[in-house]
Amino acid sequence: MDDAAPVNWEALDALVIDFATSENLIEQQPQESLADSPASPLSPLSPSSSSVSSSSSSSYHSRLIIRQIRRCLAAGDIDAGIELLRAHAPSVLDDHRVLFRLQKQKFIELLRKGTEEGRDAAIACIRTALAPCALDAYPEAYEEFKHVLLAFIYDIHDQSSPVANEWSEKKRSEIAGLMTSVLRAHLQAYDPVFAMTLRYLTSIHKTFCFRQGTTSPISDLTERLLMEERDPPAVPQESFYEAPPFDEVDIQALAHAVELTRQGAVDSLRYAKGDLFQAFQNELCRTKLDVPVLDELVREYCVYRGIVRSGFVASAENDVVNSRPETDIEMRYASESTGNCEDCSTSEIQQLDISKLLQRNRNYTSGERSKRKRWRGRQDEQEYLSGVAYSACSKQDLDAVIARADIGGEHQGIEKQSTEDLNNMDDRYEIVLGIKDLAARGMATEVVEQVNALDPNFFSQNHALLFQLKQVEFLKLVSAGDQSGALKVACSHMGPLAANDPSLLKPLKETLVVLLRPHEEMLGKGLPLNALANSLQVAIGKRLGIEEPQLMRLMRAAIHTHNEWFKLQMCKDRFEGLMRIDSLKELETPLLSACSMLSSSADSSTQGSSQVTTSSSARLPEDGTSPAQVSSGEVCDESAILKVMEFLALPRADAIHLLAQYNGNAETVIQQIFA
């Protein structure tokens, strides 16, 4: 499967920065705080800075509270969880369905202690809390109450007992997951957009590969990142069951986006009071991500893109929860610096005085370097665990829960890695990021100078990159009115390059045509410098043994399968804008094509065109289809598609396929299936 779908990396940068800032993973400047972080990209409006600050800080704090409540319940300390609920979300306990489930689990945990005190406390719990809740929680609650009393009789280790399921520790995770779903919706404490987008794209990728019978090129990542189990859904109250019927389009869109049954989608819409997007977020966040793996991917990407400092030698204050991401990345790049640097060993890079090049680089890019943050990891969660809320829970049980997720010690041997090798990797990052920053600012001459100093053989193997850099230099000279200087660049560099590479001849002609209209504003808008800078970073990074981060590989494959999946569905993704997938597909025009656009504009201006429109970006079709592709509406009626999907519980693509076999007649399809 081709996994080389183009991605707008600047759009991904924005999502990743929002995620890292929202989760407080990067160190803020002294004058900044979490409350100063950008608003979530989910917000359609741009609220005032004060409301953004309050919302961001409140959401982060709420997520910390939810995680802490989850830890307490998963550890079996129900009292601590209830106390936290009373302190931070007391109205949740007004729902007797929730309270009954909590008290039932508390009863089991008291009996689990196996002591006389625990047994007495369990009896008291029944009399004062569990029995009263069972009377009005929900219709089946009283039967469940009588059933759980059997725990008095049957031993915890008796796997054949009728209450073996009640004794199972899986019940702990179920109640913890249920409360997480309820609190997330109640406090509006959704994960940052990037985390939800990653869930969504990864889920679609796995579904597409399964249905098409193809092998995923990123299965090593998706299997580690996206966990199979989901949290239980928050169930709507009985009063919500009188809600008006929902649009079948919304029901089917939700059901197939997050893999629900039709009834599950209806219940989710009821809980969200008909808000499709809120229901989608509620369901999407039920899917669990492996947080250490997610943080690893984000940190690796941030280092590669120059968002955070590389810091390969782990600082002493880094908490143990975050040790896995750092050490995995250290090991990956330490091995790459020695094992994946075949190009470097045959070039003059090894003989280069790195310190001189670094100094020259810093003279140009000191401002960019100062903007890079320090990765701090999830220190707040460790601090929160050591606070008052932590002391409310059983330390022994909590330690056991955290220990299952804490694997920081397994890679401690990395600290023995040669400091010289790690510092050398730091230097390589600084060089590559410095060159990327120069290219993004249009400083083509300086880029060529630094690359040649780094590796004199680089451009002999990358003609197109040198040509594009000379294009930038040419266009800047034209916009400055120095046409003779521009022609000198074309004669000395671009002409010989095109003579050796025929594919560059057409771009050369189109570049020269720009001389007909040397308009500075037009040229400025027509230069996709970010695309050129990204290409340079990838090519030079590989020469230095720096591989692209795993997140970039994952996103390319996921965007590709998202396009292919909705080609099969013959419709637009209802949630593409909400998840900012549309911005990830908003592609900058390659520099060679941009010059073609500029030359076309110049041609039209010489013919007396009254209006010239130029663009520096190109968008993939909204539904991932080619203009010539037949739409689902031309195959069969939309109502027929929905009818087959509803009655036969089929995916959209399968419904369209069946309708095409029976001339678009939904009744005939249904009759044939049930015949």
C-alpha positions as CSV (number, residue, x, y, z in Angstrom):
1,M,0.0,0.0,0.0
2,D,1.3,3.4,-1.0
3,D,1.7,5.3,2.3
4,A,3.3,8.5,0.8
5,A,0.3,10.8,1.0
6,P,1.4,14.4,1.4
7,V,0.8,16.1,4.7
8,N,0.9,19.8,5.6
9,W,3.6,19.6,8.3
10,E,3.0,23.2,9.4
11,A,-0.6,22.3,10.2
12,L,0.6,19.2,12.1
13,D,3.1,21.5,14.0
14,A,0.1,23.6,15.2
15,L,-1.8,20.6,16.4
16,V,1.2,19.1,18.1
17,I,2.1,22.4,19.8
18,D,-1.5,22.8,21.0
19,F,-1.4,19.2,22.4
20,A,2.0,19.7,24.2
21,T,0.9,23.0,25.6
22,S,-2.6,21.9,26.6
23,E,-1.1,18.9,28.4
24,N,1.7,21.1,29.9
25,L,4.4,18.9,28.4
26,I,6.7,21.7,27.4
27,E,8.2,24.3,29.7
28,Q,6.7,27.7,29.5
29,Q,8.6,31.0,29.5
30,P,8.8,32.7,32.9
31,Q,6.1,35.2,31.9
32,E,3.9,32.4,30.5
33,S,1.8,29.8,32.2
34,L,-0.5,27.0,31.1
35,A,-3.3,29.5,31.2
36,D,-1.5,31.5,28.4
37,S,-1.6,28.6,26.0
38,P,-3.4,28.9,22.7
39,A,-7.1,28.1,22.5
40,S,-8.0,24.7,21.3
41,P,-8.3,24.4,17.6
42,L,-11.8,22.9,18.2
43,S,-13.1,26.3,19.0
44,P,-14.7,27.9,16.0
45,L,-14.4,31.4,17.4
46,S,-11.5,33.4,18.7
47,P,-12.6,34.3,22.3
48,S,-10.8,36.9,24.3
49,S,-7.4,36.1,25.8
50,S,-8.9,36.0,29.3
51,S,-11.6,33.4,28.4
52,V,-9.0,31.4,26.5
53,S,-6.7,31.4,29.5
54,S,-9.5,30.3,31.9
55,S,-10.8,27.6,29.5
56,S,-7.4,26.1,28.8
57,S,-6.3,26.1,32.5
58,S,-9.7,24.7,33.6
59,S,-9.7,21.9,31.0
60,Y,-6.2,20.8,32.0
61,H,-7.0,20.8,35.7
62,S,-10.2,18.9,35.0
63,R,-8.3,16.2,33.0
64,L,-5.9,15.8,35.9
65,I,-8.8,15.4,38.3
66,I,-10.4,12.8,36.0
67,R,-7.1,10.8,35.8
68,Q,-6.8,10.9,39.5
69,I,-10.3,9.7,40.1
70,R,-9.7,6.9,37.6
71,R,-6.5,5.9,39.4
72,C,-8.3,5.7,42.7
73,L,-11.2,3.6,41.3
74,A,-8.9,1.3,39.4
75,A,-6.9,0.8,42.6
76,G,-10.1,-0.2,44.4
77,D,-10.2,2.9,46.7
78,I,-13.9,3.9,46.1
79,D,-14.1,6.2,49.1
80,A,-11.2,8.3,47.8
81,G,-12.9,8.5,44.3
82,I,-16.2,9.5,45.8
83,E,-14.5,12.2,47.9
84,L,-12.9,13.6,44.8
85,L,-16.2,13.6,43.0
86,R,-17.9,15.4,45.9
87,A,-15.1,18.0,45.7
88,H,-15.0,18.6,42.0
89,A,-18.2,17.3,40.4
90,P,-20.8,16.8,43.1
91,S,-23.8,16.9,40.7
92,V,-22.6,13.7,39.1
93,L,-23.4,11.9,42.4
94,D,-27.0,13.1,42.1
95,D,-27.4,10.4,39.4
96,H,-28.4,7.4,41.5
97,R,-27.3,5.0,38.7
98,V,-23.8,6.2,39.1
99,L,-23.9,6.2,42.8
100,F,-25.3,2.7,42.9
101,R,-22.5,1.3,40.8
102,L,-19.9,3.1,43.0
103,Q,-21.5,1.8,46.2
104,K,-21.7,-1.8,44.8
105,Q,-18.0,-1.7,44.0
106,K,-17.2,-0.3,47.4
107,F,-19.1,-3.2,49.0
108,I,-17.0,-5.7,47.0
109,E,-13.8,-3.9,47.9
110,L,-14.6,-4.0,51.6
111,L,-15.2,-7.8,51.4
112,R,-12.0,-8.2,49.4
113,K,-10.0,-7.2,52.4
114,G,-10.9,-10.5,54.0
115,T,-11.0,-9.2,57.6
116,E,-13.7,-8.9,60.2
117,E,-13.5,-5.1,60.0
118,G,-13.9,-5.2,56.3
119,R,-16.9,-7.5,56.6
120,D,-18.6,-5.3,59.2
121,A,-17.9,-2.3,57.0
122,A,-19.5,-4.1,54.0
123,I,-22.7,-4.8,56.0
124,A,-22.8,-1.1,57.1
125,C,-22.4,-0.1,53.4
126,I,-25.3,-2.3,52.4
127,R,-27.6,-0.8,55.1
128,T,-26.7,2.9,54.7
129,A,-25.8,3.3,51.1
130,L,-26.2,0.3,48.7
131,A,-29.8,-0.8,49.6
132,P,-31.3,2.8,49.4
133,C,-29.6,3.4,46.0
134,A,-30.9,0.1,44.6
135,L,-34.5,1.1,45.1
136,D,-34.4,4.0,42.6
137,A,-31.2,3.7,40.5
138,Y,-32.6,1.8,37.5
139,P,-35.1,-1.1,36.9
140,E,-32.5,-3.8,37.2
141,A,-30.6,-2.3,40.1
142,Y,-32.6,-4.2,42.8
143,E,-31.9,-7.6,41.2
144,E,-28.2,-6.7,40.9
145,F,-28.3,-5.7,44.6
146,K,-29.6,-9.1,45.6
147,H,-27.2,-10.9,43.3
148,V,-24.1,-9.1,44.7
149,L,-25.1,-10.2,48.2
150,L,-23.9,-13.7,47.2
151,A,-20.4,-12.4,47.6
152,F,-20.9,-13.0,51.4
153,I,-21.2,-16.7,50.6
154,Y,-18.8,-17.4,47.7
155,D,-15.0,-17.2,48.0
156,I,-13.1,-14.6,46.0
157,H,-11.0,-17.4,44.4
158,D,-14.0,-19.6,43.4
159,Q,-14.0,-19.0,39.6
160,S,-17.2,-21.1,39.2
161,S,-19.3,-19.0,41.6
162,P,-22.2,-16.9,40.4
163,V,-20.4,-13.8,41.6
164,A,-17.0,-14.5,40.1
165,N,-17.5,-11.6,37.7
166,E,-18.2,-9.3,40.7
167,W,-14.9,-10.3,42.3
168,S,-13.0,-9.8,39.1
169,E,-10.6,-6.8,39.1
170,K,-11.9,-6.1,35.6
171,K,-14.9,-4.6,37.4
172,R,-12.6,-2.0,38.8
173,S,-11.4,-0.9,35.4
174,E,-15.0,-0.9,34.1
175,I,-16.2,1.5,36.9
176,A,-13.1,3.6,36.4
177,G,-13.8,3.8,32.7
178,L,-17.4,4.6,33.1
179,M,-16.7,7.5,35.5
180,T,-14.1,8.8,33.1
181,S,-16.7,8.9,30.3
182,V,-19.3,10.6,32.5
183,L,-16.8,13.2,33.9
184,R,-15.3,14.0,30.6
185,A,-18.7,15.0,29.2
186,H,-19.9,16.6,32.4
187,L,-16.8,18.8,32.8
188,Q,-16.3,19.2,29.0
189,A,-12.7,18.0,29.6
190,Y,-12.0,16.5,26.2
191,D,-8.5,15.6,25.1
192,P,-6.7,18.1,22.9
193,V,-7.6,17.9,19.3
194,F,-4.4,16.2,18.2
195,A,-5.1,13.2,20.5
196,M,-8.6,12.8,19.1
197,T,-7.4,13.2,15.5
198,L,-4.8,10.6,16.1
199,R,-7.4,8.2,17.5
200,Y,-9.7,8.8,14.6
201,L,-7.2,8.5,11.8
202,T,-5.6,5.4,13.3
203,S,-8.9,3.7,13.8
204,I,-9.9,4.4,10.2
205,H,-6.5,3.2,9.0
206,K,-6.9,-0.1,10.9
207,T,-10.4,-0.6,9.6
208,F,-9.5,0.2,6.0
209,C,-6.5,-2.3,6.1
210,F,-8.7,-5.0,7.6
211,R,-11.6,-4.6,5.2
212,Q,-9.3,-4.4,2.1
213,G,-7.1,-7.3,3.3
214,T,-3.9,-5.2,3.0
215,T,-0.9,-5.1,5.3
216,S,-0.5,-1.9,7.2
217,P,3.0,-0.3,6.9
218,I,2.6,1.2,10.3
219,S,1.2,-1.7,12.2
220,D,4.1,-1.6,14.6
221,L,3.0,1.9,15.7
222,T,-0.8,1.5,15.6
223,E,-0.8,-1.7,17.7
224,R,1.2,0.0,20.4
225,L,-0.6,3.4,20.2
226,L,-4.3,2.5,19.9
227,M,-5.5,0.1,22.6
228,E,-8.2,-2.4,21.8
229,E,-10.5,-1.9,24.9
230,R,-12.8,1.1,25.2
231,D,-14.2,2.8,28.3
232,P,-17.9,2.0,28.8
233,P,-20.2,4.7,27.4
234,A,-22.1,7.2,29.6
235,V,-25.7,6.1,29.5
236,P,-28.4,8.8,29.0
237,Q,-31.0,9.3,31.8
238,E,-34.5,8.1,31.3
239,S,-35.8,11.6,30.7
240,F,-33.6,11.8,27.6
241,Y,-35.4,8.9,26.0
242,E,-38.2,11.2,25.2
243,A,-35.9,13.2,22.9
244,P,-37.3,13.8,19.4
245,P,-36.1,11.4,16.6
246,F,-32.6,12.2,15.2
247,D,-31.7,12.7,11.6
248,E,-30.8,9.3,10.1
249,V,-27.8,10.9,8.4
250,D,-26.4,11.9,11.8
251,I,-27.1,8.5,13.3
252,Q,-25.3,6.6,10.5
253,A,-22.4,9.1,10.3
254,L,-21.8,8.7,14.1
255,A,-22.3,4.9,14.0
256,H,-19.7,4.3,11.3
257,A,-17.2,7.0,12.4
258,V,-16.7,5.4,15.8
259,E,-17.9,1.8,15.1
260,L,-21.2,1.8,17.1
261,T,-24.4,-0.1,16.5
262,R,-27.3,2.0,15.4
263,Q,-28.8,1.9,18.9
264,G,-25.5,2.8,20.4
265,A,-25.3,5.9,18.1
266,V,-28.9,6.9,19.1
267,D,-28.1,6.5,22.8
268,S,-24.9,8.6,22.3
269,L,-26.9,11.4,20.6
270,R,-29.5,11.3,23.4
271,Y,-26.7,11.7,26.0
272,A,-25.3,14.6,24.0
273,K,-28.9,16.1,23.7
274,G,-28.7,15.8,19.9
275,D,-25.3,17.5,19.5
276,L,-23.6,15.3,16.8
277,F,-20.1,16.7,17.3
278,Q,-20.3,16.4,21.1
279,A,-21.5,12.8,20.8
280,F,-18.6,12.1,18.4
281,Q,-16.1,13.5,20.9
282,N,-17.7,11.5,23.7
283,E,-17.4,8.3,21.8
284,L,-14.0,9.0,20.3
285,C,-12.4,9.7,23.7
286,R,-13.7,6.3,25.0
287,T,-10.9,4.7,22.8
288,K,-7.8,4.6,24.9
289,L,-4.3,5.6,23.8
290,D,-1.1,4.4,25.3
291,V,0.0,7.7,26.8
292,P,3.7,6.9,27.1
293,V,3.8,5.9,23.4
294,L,1.9,9.0,22.5
295,D,4.3,11.2,24.4
296,E,7.2,9.5,22.8
297,L,5.8,10.2,19.3
298,V,5.1,13.8,20.2
299,R,8.5,14.5,21.8
300,E,10.4,12.8,18.9
301,Y,8.5,15.0,16.4
302,C,8.9,18.1,18.4
303,V,12.7,17.6,18.6
304,Y,12.9,16.9,14.8
305,R,10.8,20.0,13.9
306,G,12.7,22.3,16.3
307,I,9.7,22.9,18.6
308,V,11.6,21.7,21.7
309,R,15.3,21.4,22.4
310,S,16.8,18.0,21.7
311,G,18.2,17.4,25.2
312,F,19.3,13.8,24.5
313,V,21.0,13.6,27.9
314,A,18.0,13.2,30.3
315,S,17.9,15.8,33.0
316,A,17.8,14.7,36.6
317,E,14.5,16.3,37.4
318,N,12.6,14.4,34.7
319,D,9.9,12.2,36.3
320,V,9.8,8.5,36.0
321,V,6.5,8.5,34.2
322,N,8.1,10.4,31.3
323,S,11.4,8.4,31.2
324,R,10.2,6.0,28.6
325,P,9.7,8.5,25.7
326,E,13.1,10.1,26.3
327,T,15.1,6.9,26.6
328,D,13.4,5.3,23.6
329,I,14.3,8.3,21.4
330,E,17.8,8.4,22.7
331,M,18.4,4.8,21.9
332,R,16.8,5.2,18.4
333,Y,18.9,8.2,17.4
334,A,22.1,6.9,19.1
335,S,21.9,3.8,17.0
336,E,21.0,5.7,13.9
337,S,23.9,8.0,14.3
338,T,26.2,5.0,14.0
339,G,24.2,2.5,12.1
340,N,22.1,4.6,9.6
341,C,24.7,7.1,8.4
342,E,26.0,5.4,5.4
343,D,26.0,8.5,3.3
344,C,27.9,10.4,6.0
345,S,30.7,7.9,6.1
346,T,31.5,8.4,2.4
347,S,31.4,12.2,2.5
348,E,33.5,15.0,3.9
349,I,31.1,15.4,6.8
350,Q,33.3,13.4,9.2
351,Q,36.3,15.7,8.5
352,L,34.3,18.9,9.0
353,D,35.0,21.2,11.9
354,I,31.4,21.1,13.4
355,S,32.1,23.9,15.9
356,K,32.8,26.4,13.2
357,L,29.7,25.5,11.2
358,L,27.6,25.6,14.4
359,Q,28.9,29.1,15.2
360,R,28.1,30.4,11.8
361,N,24.6,28.7,12.0
362,R,23.9,30.4,15.3
363,N,24.8,33.8,14.0
364,Y,21.9,33.4,11.5
365,T,19.3,31.5,13.6
366,S,19.8,32.6,17.3
367,G,16.3,34.0,17.3
368,E,14.8,30.7,16.2
369,R,16.8,28.7,18.7
370,S,15.7,30.9,21.6
371,K,12.0,30.0,20.7
372,R,12.5,26.3,21.3
373,K,11.0,25.0,24.6
374,R,12.3,22.4,27.0
375,W,10.4,19.2,27.2
376,R,9.2,18.8,30.8
377,G,7.0,15.7,30.6
378,R,4.1,14.8,32.8
379,Q,5.6,16.2,36.0
380,D,2.3,17.7,37.1
381,E,0.7,14.2,37.4
382,Q,3.5,13.0,39.6
383,E,3.2,16.2,41.8
384,Y,-0.6,15.7,41.9
385,L,-0.1,12.1,43.0
386,S,2.1,13.2,45.9
387,G,-0.4,15.8,47.0
388,V,-3.5,15.7,49.2
389,A,-5.6,13.7,46.7
390,Y,-2.8,11.1,46.5
391,S,-2.8,10.6,50.3
392,A,-6.5,9.9,50.2
393,C,-5.9,6.7,48.2
394,S,-4.3,3.6,49.3
395,K,-0.6,4.2,48.6
396,Q,0.1,0.5,48.1
397,D,-2.7,0.0,45.6
398,L,-1.9,3.2,43.7
399,D,1.8,2.3,43.5
400,A,0.7,-1.1,42.0
401,V,-1.4,0.7,39.4
402,I,1.3,3.2,38.5
403,A,4.0,0.5,38.4
404,R,2.1,-1.3,35.6
405,A,2.5,1.8,33.4
406,D,5.9,2.8,34.6
407,I,8.6,1.1,32.6
408,G,11.1,3.9,32.9
409,G,13.7,1.7,34.5
410,E,13.9,-0.8,31.6
411,H,16.1,1.5,29.6
412,Q,18.4,3.0,32.3
413,G,21.4,1.5,30.5
414,I,21.1,4.3,28.0
415,E,22.7,6.7,30.5
416,K,25.9,4.8,29.9
417,Q,25.7,5.9,26.2
418,S,28.7,8.0,25.3
419,T,28.0,11.6,26.1
420,E,30.2,12.5,23.2
421,D,27.9,10.6,20.8
422,L,24.8,12.2,22.2
423,N,26.3,15.7,22.0
424,N,27.3,15.0,18.4
425,M,23.7,14.2,17.7
426,D,22.7,17.4,19.3
427,D,25.1,19.3,17.0
428,R,23.7,17.5,14.0
429,Y,20.2,18.6,15.0
430,E,21.3,22.2,15.4
431,I,22.9,22.2,12.0
432,V,19.9,20.7,10.2
433,L,17.3,22.9,12.0
434,G,19.5,26.0,11.3
435,I,19.5,25.2,7.6
436,K,15.8,24.6,7.6
437,D,15.2,27.9,9.3
438,L,17.3,29.8,6.8
439,A,15.5,28.1,3.9
440,A,12.1,29.0,5.4
441,R,13.2,32.7,5.6
442,G,14.3,32.6,1.9
443,M,18.0,33.0,2.6
444,A,19.0,30.7,-0.3
445,T,22.5,32.0,-0.7
446,E,23.3,31.2,3.0
447,V,21.7,27.8,2.7
448,V,23.8,26.8,-0.2
449,E,26.9,28.1,1.5
450,Q,26.2,26.1,4.7
451,V,25.3,22.9,2.9
452,N,28.4,23.0,0.8
453,A,30.5,23.6,3.9
454,L,28.7,20.6,5.5
455,D,28.9,18.2,2.6
456,P,30.4,19.4,-0.8
457,N,28.9,16.4,-2.5
458,F,25.3,17.0,-1.3
459,F,24.0,19.1,-4.2
460,S,25.7,16.8,-6.8
461,Q,23.2,14.2,-5.7
462,N,20.3,16.6,-5.1
463,H,20.1,18.7,-8.3
464,A,16.4,19.6,-7.8
465,L,17.0,21.1,-4.3
466,L,19.9,23.2,-5.6
467,F,17.8,24.3,-8.5
468,Q,14.9,25.4,-6.2
469,L,17.3,27.3,-4.0
470,K,18.6,29.1,-7.0
471,Q,15.0,29.8,-8.1
472,V,14.4,31.5,-4.8
473,E,17.6,33.6,-5.2
474,F,16.6,34.5,-8.7
475,L,13.1,35.5,-7.7
476,K,14.3,37.6,-4.8
477,L,16.7,39.5,-7.1
478,V,13.9,40.1,-9.7
479,S,11.6,41.4,-7.0
480,A,14.4,43.7,-5.8
481,G,14.8,45.1,-9.3
482,D,18.2,43.5,-9.9
483,Q,17.4,41.8,-13.2
484,S,21.0,41.5,-14.3
485,G,21.9,39.8,-11.0
486,A,19.0,37.4,-11.5
487,L,20.1,36.5,-15.1
488,K,23.6,35.9,-13.8
489,V,22.2,33.4,-11.3
490,A,20.2,31.8,-14.1
491,C,23.2,31.6,-16.4
492,S,25.8,30.4,-13.8
493,H,23.7,27.9,-11.9
494,M,20.1,27.2,-13.2
495,G,21.1,26.8,-16.9
496,P,23.9,24.2,-16.2
497,L,21.6,22.3,-13.8
498,A,18.8,22.1,-16.4
499,A,21.3,21.0,-19.1
500,N,22.3,18.0,-16.9
501,D,18.7,17.3,-15.8
502,P,16.1,17.6,-18.6
503,S,13.3,17.6,-16.1
504,L,14.4,21.0,-14.9
505,L,14.2,22.6,-18.3
506,K,10.5,23.4,-18.1
507,P,10.8,25.0,-14.6
508,L,13.7,27.0,-15.9
509,K,11.6,28.5,-18.8
510,E,8.7,29.2,-16.4
511,T,11.1,30.9,-14.0
512,L,12.5,33.2,-16.7
513,V,9.1,34.2,-17.8
514,V,8.6,35.9,-14.4
515,L,11.0,38.6,-15.7
516,L,8.0,39.9,-17.6
517,R,6.3,41.0,-14.4
518,P,8.6,41.6,-11.5
519,H,6.0,42.3,-8.9
520,E,7.2,41.9,-5.4
521,E,3.9,41.1,-3.8
522,M,3.1,38.4,-6.4
523,L,6.5,36.9,-6.0
524,G,6.2,36.9,-2.2
525,K,2.9,35.1,-2.3
526,G,4.1,32.6,-4.8
527,L,7.1,31.2,-2.9
528,P,6.3,28.1,-0.9
529,L,9.4,28.3,1.2
530,N,8.1,25.9,3.9
531,A,7.9,23.1,1.4
532,L,11.4,23.7,0.3
533,A,12.7,24.0,3.9
534,N,11.0,20.7,4.8
535,S,12.5,18.9,1.8
536,L,15.9,20.2,2.7
537,Q,15.5,19.1,6.3
538,V,14.6,15.5,5.3
539,A,17.4,15.2,2.7
540,I,20.2,16.7,4.9
541,G,18.9,14.9,8.0
542,K,19.3,11.6,6.3
543,R,22.8,12.5,5.2
544,L,23.6,13.1,8.9
545,G,21.9,9.9,10.1
546,I,18.7,11.6,11.4
547,E,15.7,9.7,10.3
548,E,12.2,11.2,10.1
549,P,10.2,10.8,13.3
550,Q,7.7,7.9,13.5
551,L,4.8,10.4,13.8
552,M,5.5,11.6,10.2
553,R,5.4,8.1,8.9
554,L,2.2,7.4,10.8
555,M,0.5,10.6,9.5
556,R,1.4,9.9,5.9
557,A,-0.1,6.5,6.0
558,A,-3.2,7.6,8.0
559,I,-4.0,10.5,5.7
560,H,-3.6,8.2,2.7
561,T,-6.1,5.6,4.1
562,H,-8.5,8.4,5.1
563,N,-8.6,9.5,1.5
564,E,-9.1,6.0,0.3
565,W,-11.7,5.1,2.9
566,F,-13.9,8.0,1.9
567,K,-13.5,7.2,-1.8
568,L,-15.1,3.9,-0.9
569,Q,-17.9,5.7,1.1
570,M,-18.4,8.1,-1.8
571,C,-19.1,10.9,0.6
572,K,-17.4,13.6,2.6
573,D,-16.2,13.0,6.1
574,R,-18.6,14.8,8.4
575,F,-15.9,15.2,11.1
576,E,-12.9,16.2,8.9
577,G,-13.1,19.8,9.8
578,L,-13.7,19.2,13.5
579,M,-10.6,17.0,13.7
580,R,-8.6,19.5,11.6
581,I,-7.9,16.8,9.0
582,D,-8.8,19.3,6.3
583,S,-5.9,21.5,7.4
584,L,-3.5,18.5,7.3
585,K,-4.5,18.1,3.6
586,E,-4.1,21.8,2.7
587,L,-0.9,21.4,0.8
588,E,1.6,24.1,-0.2
589,T,2.4,24.2,-3.9
590,P,5.9,22.8,-4.7
591,L,8.3,25.5,-5.7
592,L,8.6,24.2,-9.3
593,S,4.9,24.4,-9.7
594,A,4.7,27.8,-8.1
595,C,6.9,29.3,-10.7
596,S,4.6,27.8,-13.3
597,M,1.7,29.7,-11.7
598,L,3.8,32.9,-11.5
599,S,4.7,32.6,-15.2
600,S,1.0,32.0,-16.1
601,S,0.1,35.1,-14.2
602,A,2.8,37.0,-16.0
603,D,1.5,35.7,-19.4
604,S,-2.1,36.7,-18.6
605,S,-1.0,40.2,-17.5
606,T,0.8,40.7,-20.8
607,Q,-2.4,39.8,-22.7
608,G,-4.4,42.5,-20.8
609,S,-6.0,40.4,-18.2
610,S,-8.1,42.6,-15.9
611,Q,-7.7,40.3,-12.9
612,V,-4.9,38.0,-11.9
613,T,-5.4,35.3,-9.2
614,T,-2.4,33.5,-7.7
615,S,-2.3,30.9,-5.0
616,S,0.4,29.3,-3.0
617,S,-1.6,26.3,-1.7
618,A,-3.4,23.4,-3.2
619,R,-6.2,21.4,-1.5
620,L,-6.8,17.7,-2.0
621,P,-10.5,17.1,-3.0
622,E,-12.7,17.3,0.1
623,D,-13.9,13.8,-0.1
624,G,-10.5,12.4,-1.3
625,T,-11.9,11.6,-4.7
626,S,-10.7,12.6,-8.2
627,P,-13.0,15.0,-10.1
628,A,-13.8,12.3,-12.6
629,Q,-15.0,9.9,-9.9
630,V,-18.7,9.0,-10.0
631,S,-20.5,10.3,-6.9
632,S,-22.8,8.1,-4.8
633,G,-25.7,10.4,-5.8
634,E,-25.2,9.3,-9.5
635,V,-25.2,5.7,-8.5
636,C,-28.3,5.7,-6.2
637,D,-30.4,8.0,-4.1
638,E,-29.0,9.1,-0.7
639,S,-32.2,8.0,1.1
640,A,-31.8,4.5,-0.4
641,I,-28.3,4.3,0.9
642,L,-29.3,5.3,4.4
643,K,-32.3,2.9,4.3
644,V,-30.0,-0.1,3.4
645,M,-27.5,1.0,6.0
646,E,-30.2,1.2,8.7
647,F,-32.1,-2.0,8.0
648,L,-29.1,-4.2,7.2
649,A,-26.6,-2.5,9.6
650,L,-24.1,-2.3,6.7
651,P,-21.2,0.1,6.1
652,R,-21.9,2.8,3.5
653,A,-19.6,1.3,0.9
654,D,-21.3,-2.1,1.1
655,A,-24.8,-0.5,0.9
656,I,-23.8,1.4,-2.3
657,H,-22.3,-1.8,-3.7
658,L,-25.6,-3.7,-3.1
659,L,-27.7,-0.9,-4.5
660,A,-25.7,-0.8,-7.6
661,Q,-26.5,-4.5,-8.2
662,Y,-30.3,-3.8,-7.9
663,N,-30.7,-0.6,-9.9
664,G,-30.7,1.5,-6.7
665,N,-33.9,0.0,-5.3
666,A,-33.5,-0.3,-1.5
667,E,-36.7,-2.5,-1.1
668,T,-35.3,-5.0,-3.6
669,V,-32.0,-5.2,-1.8
670,I,-33.6,-5.8,1.6
671,Q,-36.0,-8.4,0.1
672,Q,-33.1,-10.3,-1.5
673,I,-31.1,-10.3,1.7
674,F,-33.9,-11.7,3.8
675,A,-35.2,-14.0,1.1
